[in-house]
Amino acid sequence: MTTTIEDAFGSRLMVRGFLLNNELTDFSFAPEENGKPVANRVEAGKRPRSSMAPVIVFDRAGRVALVAGSPGGSAIINYVAKTLVGVLDWGLDVQQAISLPNFGSRNFGGATELESKTGIAALEGGLKLLGHNVRVIDLTSGLQGIQRSRDGWIGGADPRREGIVLGD
């Protein structure tokens, strides 16, 4: 199960012990564009677009092998995909994969985003020479994950934000 309330405390209003969300920011503020309705406009009965992308990976025997997810708005998909590639393609454990530098593109002006203060930021010059629009920015994901191992479960928590792995 996953949920979002937008921002650290949603709308900052609580009713009967539940924080109310502030997901209206995930709707388009313009109801029309060029005289035509915008698909993501605010409207009764609609759900806001969201980039929530929790994943469950199963092994060939049908057992859960990996679970991962992250906060981070529109960058969530990049964060989770990076973790999947790290574990499934590169053979890293879930903590190593989560700790990798973040990068990607969210189609904001076509910019390739590289996480500042990490080794991946060194790619900026070479990417620009290849014609990329590059932004070096803070990408504070907040990934969390668990992975089945031969000996049990391995946990991973993003060192960029709050959270630690506990357990045997």
Secondary structure, 3 states (H helix, E strand, C coil): CCCCCCCCCCCCCEECCEECCCHHHHCECCCEECCEECCCECCCCCCCCCCCCCEEEECCCCCEEEEEECCCHHHHHHHHHHHHHHHHHCCCCHHHHHHCCCEECCCCCCCEEEECCCHHHHHHHHHHHCCCCEEEECCCCCCEEEEEECCEEEEEECCCCCCCCCCC
